[in-house]
């Protein structure tokens, strides 16, 4: 059955040409998750849609239809858009690519939507982007049920800050195995609290998140991550 959604809070994640005059737009919406929408005629010079369908701008979108591709029929800018520049802009595209690759279609995650908005605001504010990205990565994996708790052992036992532990996808934190380097207990405890103020936590947290993301992303790496690595920023 066809459905109609009106004035849904959303952000554009990505758009691409479709047929001669239209766009396919992937969006993150607050109540309806990631959606693929056809913006018919958006590439025509007389259309005002294309100028509004850009990333990092808060929009109210309306669409109708059924199946994987619905038809966009209105997009209204909500004001207060961000002007991400330089490295912060690349980080914003990195967030968008993560969501496109990992977030199932039409799977609503209101808390994650709010976290995305707050993360964009933090990137726009300047400063060190690495703690901002690590927190978002961890929140994303936790919201999707991919990340096991970091603040205790898989069997419920406590962690000692001065000891090192292993981490196994699907199981969580485990005693350090033979030939494993593992992670400092303090690092895991800090990550569980969202505290990345310690440079050592930040460095080990990056390694842990890279391993987790690589597992769930599979053989195709993120293009934006590679660009950031090339810039020696991520």
Backbone as CSV, one residue per row, in Angstrom:
resi,resn,N_x,N_y,N_z,CA_x,CA_y,CA_z,C_x,C_y,C_z
1,UNK,0.841,-1.188,0.000,0.000,0.000,0.000,0.886,1.252,0.000
2,UNK,0.533,2.204,-0.829,1.273,3.449,-0.894,1.082,4.247,0.390
3,UNK,2.134,4.928,0.834,2.023,5.763,2.018,2.485,7.171,1.687
4,UNK,2.070,8.113,2.498,2.454,9.510,2.316,3.027,10.025,3.636
5,UNK,4.196,10.602,3.561,4.863,11.177,4.722,5.024,12.675,4.475
6,UNK,4.631,13.471,5.451,4.703,14.919,5.306,5.594,15.541,6.376
7,UNK,6.405,16.513,5.941,7.193,17.360,6.841,8.051,16.551,7.815
8,UNK,8.774,15.579,7.273,9.638,14.746,8.093,11.036,15.378,8.197
9,UNK,11.529,15.538,9.431,12.875,16.069,9.645,13.898,15.117,9.031
10,UNK,14.799,15.658,8.227,15.733,14.794,7.490,16.971,15.567,7.059
11,UNK,18.012,14.791,6.728,19.239,15.322,6.134,19.575,14.489,4.907
12,UNK,20.100,15.137,3.885,20.564,14.434,2.696,21.911,13.787,3.007
13,UNK,22.022,12.506,2.719,23.290,11.803,2.859,24.076,11.771,1.545
14,UNK,23.340,11.591,0.439,24.003,11.442,-0.865,22.949,11.594,-1.950
15,UNK,23.354,12.098,-3.099,22.442,12.163,-4.246,23.213,11.819,-5.503
16,UNK,22.487,11.313,-6.488,23.106,10.934,-7.760,22.098,11.126,-8.879
17,UNK,22.577,11.396,-10.097,21.661,11.605,-11.217,20.833,10.354,-11.502
18,UNK,19.621,10.590,-11.957,18.728,9.496,-12.347,17.955,9.934,-13.579
19,UNK,18.089,9.131,-14.619,17.489,9.480,-15.916,17.985,10.861,-16.347
20,UNK,17.210,11.556,-17.152,17.730,12.781,-17.745,17.638,13.990,-16.827
21,UNK,16.607,14.076,-16.018,16.378,15.325,-15.283,16.186,15.132,-13.786
22,UNK,16.315,13.922,-13.293,15.963,13.661,-11.891,17.175,13.257,-11.054
23,UNK,16.942,13.153,-9.762,17.953,12.709,-8.818,17.400,11.575,-7.967
24,UNK,18.276,10.654,-7.573,17.967,9.737,-6.483,18.694,10.268,-5.254
25,UNK,17.940,10.489,-4.200,18.474,11.117,-3.000,18.345,10.142,-1.830
26,UNK,19.469,9.834,-1.201,19.463,9.038,0.021,19.438,9.991,1.203
27,UNK,18.467,9.810,2.097,18.305,10.729,3.216,18.260,9.954,4.529
28,UNK,18.624,10.644,5.601,18.432,10.138,6.959,17.293,10.927,7.566
29,UNK,16.201,10.238,7.893,15.043,10.900,8.482,14.891,10.482,9.936
30,UNK,14.260,11.334,10.711,14.202,11.079,12.160,13.293,9.913,12.507
31,UNK,12.132,9.835,11.896,11.146,8.820,12.273,11.062,7.639,11.307
32,UNK,11.691,7.755,10.141,11.587,6.703,9.129,12.950,6.195,8.658
33,UNK,14.013,6.568,9.367,15.330,6.039,9.068,15.867,6.476,7.712
34,UNK,16.705,5.632,7.159,17.300,5.931,5.858,16.300,5.608,4.758
35,UNK,16.115,6.545,3.848,15.164,6.394,2.755,15.828,6.766,1.431
36,UNK,15.435,6.069,0.367,15.825,6.437,-0.985,14.648,7.097,-1.677
37,UNK,14.842,8.330,-2.140,13.753,9.108,-2.731,14.121,9.558,-4.143
38,UNK,13.147,9.557,-5.019,13.322,10.093,-6.369,12.841,11.537,-6.381
39,UNK,13.743,12.436,-6.722,13.382,13.846,-6.870,13.222,14.128,-8.359
40,UNK,11.999,13.999,-8.822,11.730,14.119,-10.264,11.904,15.566,-10.735
41,UNK,12.659,15.708,-11.826,12.873,17.028,-12.415,13.818,17.918,-11.635
42,UNK,14.492,17.373,-10.602,15.326,18.218,-9.735,16.539,18.791,-10.461
43,UNK,16.939,18.173,-11.576,18.126,18.659,-12.294,17.786,19.700,-13.359
44,UNK,16.508,19.985,-13.522,16.133,21.042,-14.458,16.544,22.402,-13.904
45,UNK,16.917,23.311,-14.782,17.329,24.641,-14.351,16.209,25.388,-13.646
46,UNK,14.993,25.086,-13.977,13.851,25.784,-13.373,13.447,25.193,-12.026
47,UNK,14.064,24.081,-11.629,13.695,23.445,-10.370,14.465,24.061,-9.208
48,UNK,13.736,24.315,-8.124,14.398,24.816,-6.917,14.815,23.711,-5.979
49,UNK,14.491,22.467,-6.334,14.772,21.357,-5.429,16.273,21.109,-5.270
50,UNK,17.007,21.132,-6.379,18.415,20.738,-6.329,19.206,21.594,-5.350
51,UNK,18.905,22.881,-5.286,19.635,23.776,-4.389,19.384,23.463,-2.923
52,UNK,18.257,22.831,-2.630,17.948,22.486,-1.242,18.408,21.089,-0.865
53,UNK,18.591,20.219,-1.855,18.931,18.820,-1.578,20.441,18.646,-1.497
54,UNK,21.043,19.276,-0.498,22.476,19.184,-0.286,22.733,18.721,1.152
55,UNK,23.848,18.069,1.384,24.126,17.537,2.724,24.265,18.623,3.786
56,UNK,24.020,18.206,5.022,24.269,18.990,6.239,23.318,20.176,6.414
57,UNK,22.219,20.160,5.684,21.214,21.200,5.829,19.934,20.583,6.403
58,UNK,19.392,21.117,7.503,18.157,20.552,8.077,16.967,20.816,7.158
59,UNK,16.276,19.752,6.802,15.167,19.837,5.861,13.904,19.230,6.457
60,UNK,12.770,19.668,5.939,11.494,18.995,6.166,11.081,18.416,4.821
61,UNK,11.072,17.081,4.727,10.791,16.415,3.457,9.420,15.761,3.481
62,UNK,8.792,15.752,2.327,7.517,15.055,2.151,7.649,14.129,0.959
63,UNK,7.149,12.897,1.100,7.236,11.933,0.017,6.044,10.985,0.042
64,UNK,5.880,10.247,-1.056,4.796,9.270,-1.145,5.264,8.099,-1.987
65,UNK,4.516,7.018,-1.922,4.817,5.856,-2.748,5.023,4.612,-1.918
66,UNK,5.509,3.562,-2.571,5.782,2.304,-1.903,7.024,1.684,-2.535
67,UNK,7.556,0.644,-1.900,8.762,0.013,-2.406,9.999,0.739,-1.913
68,UNK,11.145,0.411,-2.514,12.409,0.964,-2.048,12.600,2.423,-2.410
69,UNK,12.069,2.852,-3.553,12.212,4.235,-3.986,10.870,4.938,-3.935
70,UNK,10.743,5.893,-3.031,9.536,6.707,-2.953,9.757,7.998,-3.749
71,UNK,8.696,8.742,-3.961,8.780,9.980,-4.733,8.749,11.185,-3.803
72,UNK,9.792,11.990,-3.891,9.852,13.221,-3.112,8.963,14.270,-3.772
73,UNK,8.111,14.924,-2.972,7.287,15.971,-3.593,7.447,17.326,-2.925
74,UNK,8.220,17.430,-1.830,8.480,18.736,-1.230,9.719,18.644,-0.351
75,UNK,10.511,19.714,-0.355,11.702,19.810,0.494,11.825,21.258,0.939
76,UNK,11.697,21.467,2.236,11.753,22.820,2.772,12.928,22.941,3.733
77,UNK,13.770,23.948,3.476,14.895,24.215,4.364,14.387,24.733,5.691
78,UNK,14.955,24.227,6.791,14.485,24.587,8.122,15.339,25.638,8.814
79,UNK,16.338,26.168,8.115,17.181,27.205,8.695,18.258,26.618,9.585
80,UNK,19.250,27.432,9.881,20.306,26.995,10.782,21.245,25.970,10.194
81,UNK,21.412,25.950,8.892,22.288,24.975,8.268,23.743,25.187,8.637
82,UNK,24.527,24.153,8.459,25.936,24.190,8.819,26.789,24.544,7.600
83,UNK,27.905,25.176,7.869,28.851,25.521,6.806,30.161,24.788,7.084
84,UNK,30.122,23.465,6.978,31.328,22.686,7.196,32.337,22.978,6.089
85,UNK,33.593,23.127,6.499,34.645,23.447,5.527,35.862,22.577,5.787
86,UNK,36.678,22.405,4.743,37.956,21.744,4.879,37.846,20.350,5.462
87,UNK,38.652,20.098,6.497,38.693,18.769,7.089,37.360,18.401,7.736
88,UNK,36.693,19.373,8.354,35.388,19.100,8.968,34.375,18.654,7.922
89,UNK,34.452,19.220,6.725,33.556,18.821,5.644,33.806,17.373,5.245
90,UNK,35.077,16.988,5.119,35.404,15.600,4.790,34.900,14.650,5.878
91,UNK,35.011,15.074,7.133,34.516,14.246,8.235,32.999,14.097,8.159
92,UNK,32.308,15.152,7.761,30.861,15.063,7.587,30.489,14.049,6.514
93,UNK,31.212,14.057,5.405,30.954,13.066,4.353,31.290,11.645,4.841
94,UNK,32.289,11.545,5.709,32.621,10.244,6.303,31.444,9.721,7.134
95,UNK,30.831,10.584,7.947,29.646,10.174,8.709,28.536,9.704,7.774
96,UNK,28.322,10.455,6.714,27.258,10.101,5.770,27.513,8.745,5.123
97,UNK,28.765,8.485,4.762,29.074,7.209,4.127,28.905,6.048,5.109
98,UNK,29.277,6.259,6.357,29.048,5.239,7.378,27.565,4.895,7.474
99,UNK,26.723,5.906,7.517,25.286,5.677,7.636,24.730,4.976,6.398
100,UNK,25.204,5.369,5.231,24.744,4.720,3.998,25.117,3.249,3.969
101,UNK,26.297,2.918,4.455,26.777,1.546,4.384,26.218,0.648,5.497
102,UNK,25.985,1.210,6.670,25.656,0.371,7.821,24.196,0.428,8.250
103,UNK,23.516,1.529,7.977,22.145,1.677,8.477,21.158,1.011,7.524
104,UNK,20.391,0.024,7.997,19.391,-0.607,7.129,18.334,0.403,6.675
105,UNK,17.804,0.188,5.498,16.789,1.093,4.965,15.513,1.015,5.781
106,UNK,14.907,2.185,6.010,13.618,2.322,6.701,13.657,1.814,8.142
107,UNK,14.843,1.779,8.730,15.005,1.343,10.117,15.202,2.593,10.963
108,UNK,14.168,2.992,11.685,14.193,4.258,12.410,15.074,4.160,13.655
109,UNK,15.915,5.172,13.839,16.755,5.281,15.033,16.763,6.761,15.431
110,UNK,15.770,7.167,16.207,15.637,8.580,16.550,16.830,9.078,17.354
111,UNK,17.326,8.260,18.291,18.475,8.677,19.095,19.707,8.866,18.212
112,UNK,19.866,8.010,17.213,21.000,8.129,16.299,20.861,9.375,15.434
113,UNK,19.649,9.697,15.011,19.414,10.929,14.256,19.859,12.134,15.080
114,UNK,19.449,12.166,16.349,19.832,13.278,17.213,21.343,13.308,17.418
115,UNK,21.956,12.128,17.540,23.407,12.062,17.710,24.114,12.590,16.458
116,UNK,23.571,12.302,15.295,24.131,12.806,14.039,24.091,14.331,14.019
117,UNK,22.971,14.904,14.396,22.840,16.361,14.429,23.863,16.967,15.383
118,UNK,23.987,16.393,16.573,24.942,16.908,17.551,26.382,16.767,17.066
119,UNK,26.668,15.679,16.353,28.022,15.465,15.839,28.358,16.484,14.756
120,UNK,27.407,16.778,13.892,27.634,17.823,12.890,27.897,19.164,13.558
121,UNK,27.130,19.476,14.606,27.351,20.727,15.336,28.753,20.772,15.928
122,UNK,29.205,19.633,16.479,30.542,19.581,17.071,31.621,19.764,16.015
123,UNK,31.454,19.143,14.850,32.416,19.322,13.764,32.452,20.778,13.314
124,UNK,31.292,21.401,13.275,31.200,22.785,12.844,31.877,23.726,13.841
125,UNK,31.993,23.268,15.090,32.580,24.112,16.125,34.091,24.150,16.133
126,UNK,34.726,23.354,15.280,36.173,23.331,15.236,36.750,22.419,16.308
127,UNK,38.055,22.474,16.479,38.709,21.627,17.465,39.096,20.275,16.898
128,UNK,39.531,19.388,17.775,40.010,18.067,17.383,38.835,17.204,16.948
129,UNK,38.889,16.704,15.719,37.767,15.928,15.199,37.811,14.473,15.644
130,UNK,38.979,13.968,16.033,39.085,12.533,16.311,38.174,12.075,17.450
131,UNK,38.137,12.749,18.610,37.188,12.311,19.643,35.745,12.362,19.164
132,UNK,35.421,13.346,18.346,34.055,13.479,17.824,33.698,12.277,16.956
133,UNK,34.611,11.893,16.062,34.352,10.762,15.171,34.300,9.448,15.928
134,UNK,35.231,9.256,16.884,35.239,7.992,17.629,33.939,7.806,18.402
135,UNK,33.457,8.874,19.019,32.201,8.766,19.774,31.038,8.429,18.856
136,UNK,30.999,9.047,17.676,29.911,8.744,16.755,29.991,7.311,16.258
137,UNK,31.190,6.843,15.921,31.350,5.465,15.464,30.843,4.478,16.509
138,UNK,31.233,4.716,17.762,30.821,3.813,18.833,29.316,3.871,19.052
139,UNK,28.750,5.074,19.028,27.299,5.212,19.184,26.555,4.524,18.048
140,UNK,27.064,4.663,16.823,26.426,4.034,15.668,26.417,2.520,15.810
141,UNK,27.572,1.934,16.118,27.647,0.478,16.246,26.805,-0.018,17.417
142,UNK,26.784,0.729,18.508,25.978,0.336,19.664,24.490,0.410,19.341
143,UNK,24.075,1.468,18.659,22.660,1.638,18.308,22.187,0.527,17.383
144,UNK,23.061,0.064,16.501,22.701,-0.995,15.562,22.874,-2.387,16.148
145,UNK,23.361,-2.460,17.393,23.531,-3.756,18.047,24.779,-4.495,17.634
146,UNK,25.746,-3.782,17.036,26.957,-4.413,16.546,28.085,-4.432,17.572
147,UNK,28.061,-3.517,18.526,29.168,-3.401,19.470,28.755,-3.944,20.828
148,UNK,29.545,-4.847,21.364,29.299,-5.375,22.702,29.785,-4.362,23.740
149,UNK,29.217,-4.402,24.951,29.640,-3.461,25.998,31.141,-3.535,26.256
150,UNK,31.740,-2.385,26.478,33.187,-2.303,26.675,33.572,-2.150,28.140
151,UNK,32.616,-1.875,29.010,32.936,-1.551,30.388,33.104,-2.743,31.306
152,UNK,32.933,-3.946,30.789,33.108,-5.141,31.605,33.404,-6.328,30.703
153,UNK,33.864,-7.423,31.306,34.125,-8.639,30.550,32.825,-9.226,30.003
154,UNK,32.962,-10.057,28.991,31.785,-10.681,28.380,30.990,-11.493,29.386
155,UNK,31.662,-12.036,30.407,30.953,-12.823,31.422,30.448,-11.968,32.581
156,UNK,30.583,-10.647,32.444,30.101,-9.742,33.480,31.144,-9.304,34.474
157,UNK,32.331,-9.876,34.421,33.387,-9.503,35.356,33.907,-8.101,35.117
158,UNK,34.496,-7.518,36.161,35.009,-6.164,36.065,36.358,-6.091,35.371
159,UNK,36.716,-4.893,34.936,37.999,-4.648,34.276,38.939,-3.911,35.227
160,UNK,40.209,-4.234,35.119,41.236,-3.516,35.861,41.907,-2.535,34.906
161,UNK,41.947,-1.257,35.258,42.512,-0.260,34.336,43.921,-0.572,33.879
162,UNK,44.727,-1.190,34.732,46.120,-1.433,34.386,46.385,-2.711,33.626
163,UNK,45.382,-3.541,33.401,45.563,-4.787,32.661,45.133,-4.620,31.209
164,UNK,45.602,-5.539,30.362,45.213,-5.526,28.961,44.230,-6.658,28.698
165,UNK,43.315,-6.414,27.745,42.248,-7.369,27.444,42.104,-7.524,25.940
166,UNK,41.540,-8.636,25.538,41.199,-8.851,24.142,39.764,-8.430,23.869
167,UNK,39.442,-8.317,22.599,38.060,-8.013,22.200,37.724,-8.868,20.992
168,UNK,36.617,-9.593,21.079,36.198,-10.462,19.987,34.818,-10.031,19.504
169,UNK,34.705,-9.820,18.196,33.427,-9.402,17.604,32.349,-10.435,17.943
170,UNK,31.221,-9.955,18.403,30.102,-10.822,18.751,30.137,-11.339,20.172
171,UNK,31.285,-11.214,20.841,31.410,-11.680,22.223,31.687,-10.546,23.188
172,UNK,32.605,-9.665,22.842,32.931,-8.551,23.706,34.328,-8.659,24.272
173,UNK,34.511,-8.101,25.465,35.816,-8.043,26.112,36.123,-9.384,26.761
174,UNK,37.333,-9.901,26.498,37.748,-11.211,26.990,39.139,-11.110,27.605
175,UNK,39.505,-12.083,28.452,40.895,-12.124,28.919,41.844,-12.164,27.723
176,UNK,42.997,-11.559,27.876,43.953,-11.464,26.778,44.454,-12.848,26.389
177,UNK,44.323,-13.176,25.110,44.774,-14.462,24.614,46.250,-14.446,24.260
178,UNK,46.779,-15.630,24.025,48.185,-15.752,23.642,48.420,-15.033,22.314
179,UNK,49.507,-14.307,22.247,49.927,-13.574,21.042,48.999,-12.405,20.715
180,UNK,48.108,-12.032,21.622,47.267,-10.862,21.425,47.895,-9.645,22.085
181,UNK,47.820,-8.511,21.397,48.270,-7.257,22.004,47.189,-6.678,22.885
182,UNK,45.968,-6.694,22.380,44.822,-6.276,23.168,44.758,-4.788,23.441
183,UNK,43.935,-4.436,24.432,43.663,-3.039,24.750,43.756,-2.845,26.259
184,UNK,44.262,-1.691,26.647,44.368,-1.377,28.056,42.981,-1.304,28.691
185,UNK,42.855,-1.836,29.909,41.573,-1.770,30.608,41.059,-0.356,30.727
186,UNK,41.967,0.603,30.983,41.543,2.003,31.085,40.942,2.496,29.779
187,UNK,41.530,2.080,28.657,40.986,2.478,27.354,39.546,2.011,27.202
188,UNK,39.283,0.756,27.531,37.938,0.202,27.379,36.962,0.881,28.324
189,UNK,37.395,1.154,29.551,36.526,1.835,30.510,36.238,3.265,30.057
190,UNK,37.272,3.954,29.566,37.060,5.321,29.065,36.085,5.332,27.894
191,UNK,36.265,4.391,26.961,35.362,4.334,25.807,33.931,4.054,26.232
192,UNK,33.750,3.209,27.224,32.395,2.892,27.684,31.701,4.109,28.280
193,UNK,32.503,5.066,28.785,31.951,6.303,29.356,31.924,7.444,28.343
194,UNK,32.468,7.207,27.166,32.550,8.271,26.169,33.592,9.314,26.498
195,UNK,34.606,8.953,27.292,35.664,9.873,27.689,36.905,9.597,26.849
196,UNK,37.189,10.500,25.906,38.366,10.341,25.042,39.365,11.462,25.271
197,UNK,39.427,11.955,26.493,40.336,13.048,26.799,41.778,12.597,26.928
198,UNK,42.012,11.318,27.220,43.364,10.775,27.355,43.895,10.417,25.963
199,UNK,45.045,10.963,25.546,45.598,10.631,24.225,45.801,9.136,24.017
200,UNK,46.174,8.409,25.088,46.367,6.962,24.953,45.050,6.265,24.651
201,UNK,43.970,6.701,25.291,42.638,6.154,25.014,42.233,6.445,23.575
202,UNK,42.520,7.663,23.133,42.160,8.055,21.773,42.897,7.204,20.750
203,UNK,44.180,6.958,20.988,44.980,6.174,20.040,44.514,4.728,19.993
204,UNK,44.310,4.093,21.152,43.849,2.708,21.162,42.403,2.601,20.701
205,UNK,41.608,3.607,21.028,40.219,3.597,20.579,40.111,3.626,19.067
206,UNK,41.017,4.362,18.425,41.032,4.397,16.964,41.293,3.004,16.393
207,UNK,42.252,2.291,16.974,42.563,0.943,16.499,41.379,-0.001,16.680
208,UNK,40.721,0.087,17.833,39.569,-0.777,18.090,38.436,-0.490,17.110
209,UNK,38.136,0.790,16.898,37.029,1.144,16.012,37.346,0.787,14.564
210,UNK,38.597,0.925,14.152,38.951,0.524,12.792,38.703,-0.965,12.579
211,UNK,39.076,-1.768,13.582,38.857,-3.202,13.461,37.389,-3.558,13.413
212,UNK,36.577,-2.931,14.271,35.140,-3.219,14.282,34.478,-2.795,12.977
213,UNK,34.802,-1.599,12.514,34.192,-1.115,11.276,34.605,-1.968,10.086
214,UNK,35.867,-2.362,10.045,36.324,-3.203,8.940,35.548,-4.512,8.903
215,UNK,35.236,-5.066,10.072,34.480,-6.320,10.125,33.090,-6.143,9.536
216,UNK,32.408,-5.077,9.900,31.018,-4.913,9.465,30.889,-4.308,8.069
217,UNK,31.913,-3.599,7.617,31.860,-3.035,6.272,32.265,-4.047,5.205
218,UNK,32.988,-5.085,5.595,33.372,-6.110,4.631,34.534,-5.692,3.754
219,UNK,34.570,-6.234,2.544,35.723,-6.073,1.661,35.827,-4.692,1.021
220,UNK,34.736,-3.946,0.982,34.761,-2.643,0.316,35.027,-1.543,1.332
221,UNK,36.214,-0.927,1.285,36.528,0.113,2.273,35.753,1.399,2.004
222,UNK,35.691,2.233,3.003,35.050,3.535,2.854,35.962,4.460,2.050
223,UNK,35.424,5.077,1.034,36.249,5.971,0.216,36.640,7.216,0.995
224,UNK,35.743,7.740,1.831,36.071,8.940,2.588,37.122,8.661,3.655
225,UNK,37.089,7.486,4.274,38.117,7.154,5.270,39.499,7.134,4.617
226,UNK,39.591,6.547,3.431,40.887,6.493,2.762,41.399,7.885,2.452
227,UNK,40.494,8.789,2.057,40.915,10.159,1.798,41.444,10.821,3.068
228,UNK,40.758,10.573,4.178,41.198,11.163,5.438,42.523,10.580,5.906
229,UNK,42.679,9.275,5.711,43.964,8.647,6.060,45.082,9.232,5.210
230,UNK,44.808,9.432,3.935,45.811,10.015,3.050,46.221,11.419,3.510
231,UNK,45.274,12.133,4.106,45.570,13.462,4.629,46.201,13.415,6.016
232,UNK,46.376,12.180,6.543,46.982,11.961,7.858,46.221,12.711,8.943
233,UNK,44.904,12.680,8.803,44.074,13.378,9.769,43.227,12.437,10.600
234,UNK,42.937,11.247,10.102,42.001,10.362,10.803,42.790,9.287,11.544
